[in-house]
């Protein structure tokens, strides 16, 4: 059983883009990879008759994107069992919705799915210490899953501090870290973005797994994964090519 837990330096770091690229790249290599987004908040309401809802009146766009990258037909309610409307930490979003998150059940279900796959990629929400419940953070969930953690560094001013704090938190908790991926969030010409990767590599011995360039077409690619077959197939191919070109996929799967 192998579980890869993807977390980010912050909200908006690009976890879903990196997760989708890794998933598409591994899928193209013939790896049996599944995806999960245990909890998604900030979900927009969708008419229950709309097929995009796939088992719920709230559409978890990140989870639907991951499902499209995997292309394995896994029901969206399996990929994302908890979805809430408020764009808040899951613990608070669940409380405001009058719901609770059963962490033990989550671990049981995700572990069972992982046993049937070569790799289960699990994407968190926000950063590593975001509370899933009042008692359990996403770091705790990763530990309970015996997962290896991949950190997505959203490259912008402030990224170095966020990255080093996240890596330190993983070391303190003795959670295995497969490494980090740098994701460029702005076009060329930003001085912080141009220097972040070299500086970060000089400050930590955590494995560097590559850097995704700034992609103006990223929103369209991710939206295409949630669309019907022709668009999703083309988007998967593009993301798989990006992963092969820019990311250390072999290290991610074998580390």
C-alpha positions, -999 to +999 in steps of 0.1 A: +000+000+000+013+034-009-003+068-001+011+101-013-003+131+007-001+164-011-001+195+010+008+231+002+026+261+017-007+279+018-041+281+002-037+288-035-003+272-038-014+250-066-019+217-050-046+206-074-026+215-105+004+196-092-017+167-080-035+165-114-002+167-133+013+139-111-018+118-115-020+122-153+017+115-156+016+083-136-016+072-154+003+077-187+030+054-173+005+027-166+005+032-128-027+023-111-033+056-094-064+068-075-072+102-060-089+115-030-098+149-016-112+139+018-128+173+025-135+203+003-149+236+015-161+266-005-182+243-027-208+260-049-244+248-049-254+228-080-289+217-090-292+181-079-304+172-114-271+185-129-249+155-136-218+175-124-232+172-089-225+134-090-241+124-057-245+158-040-259+192-042-225+208-037-198+206-064-163+201-051-143+215-080-109+204-069-120+168-063-138+167-096-106+179-112-086+152-096-112+126-106-108+138-142-071+135-140-074+099-128-100+091-154-109+059-135-146+064-131-144+065-093-176+081-080-171+117-068-187+109-035-159+084-030-132+108-040-146+136-018-169+123+010-171+156+028-181+189+011-192+221+026-203+255+013-183+279+035-147+287+024-133+279+058-111+254+075-129+220+074-134+218+111-153+252+112-171+246+078-184+213+091-196+228+124-214+257+106-231+231+084-242+211+114-220+181+104-191+162+117-161+145+100-155+109+110-117+107+108-115+070+118-139+061+089-119+083+065-087+065+074-104+031+070-119+039+037-087+055+023-066+026+035-089+001+018-087+021-015-049+023-013-046-014-009-063-019-043-040+006-061-003+011-069-007+046-054-034+067-038-029+104-040-046+123-013-049+161-015-053+181+017-070+215+021-048+246+026-017+239+045-003+210+066-017+222+100-052+232+088-077+215+112-097+187+097-116+185+130-110+203+163-086+175+173-071+163+140-051+183+115-042+173+080-007+164+093-024+140+117-044+125+089-012+120+068+004+102+098-026+080+104-025+069+067+013+062+069+016+085+040+046+101+024+040+139+021+047+160-009+048+197-003+037+221-031+055+254-027+035+283-042+063+304-056+057+341-046+071+365-021+070+348+013+073+313-001+106+306+015+093+311+051+062+291+044+081+262+029+107+260+056+080+261+083+061+233+066+091+212+062+101+218+099+066+207+110+069+175+090+103+168+106+090+175+141+062+151+136+085+125+120+062+123+089+081+109+059+086+136+032+090+126-004+101+162-012+087+194-026+076+208-059+078+245-067+048+259-086+053+293-103+022+314-096+031+345-117+047+352-151+084+357-156+098+390-143+089+386-106+122+388-087+111+366-058+098+339-081+130+340-102+152+334-070+130+313-048+139+279-061+177+284-059+175+299-024+152+272-011+174+244-024+203+260-006+184+262+027+170+226+030+181+191+022+145+180+015+144+165-020+137+189-048+112+173-072+110+199-099+093+231-108+062+238-128+064+269-150+037+296-148+008+283-169-016+309-182-038+280-195-039+262-161-075+272-152-087+260-186-068+228-183-082+220-149-117+230-161-113+206-190-106+177-167-141+182-153-156+182-188-166+154-211-143+129-226-126+147-256-116+178-235-106+158-205-085+134-226-066+163-242-060+180-208-047+147-193-022+144-221-010+180-217-006+176-179+011+142-183+036+159-206+042+187-181+048+161-154+072+141-175+091+173-185+093+191-152+087+167-123+107+137-109+079+112-113+101+082-107+112+096-073+077+104-064+066+068-069+096+050-055+111+072-028 
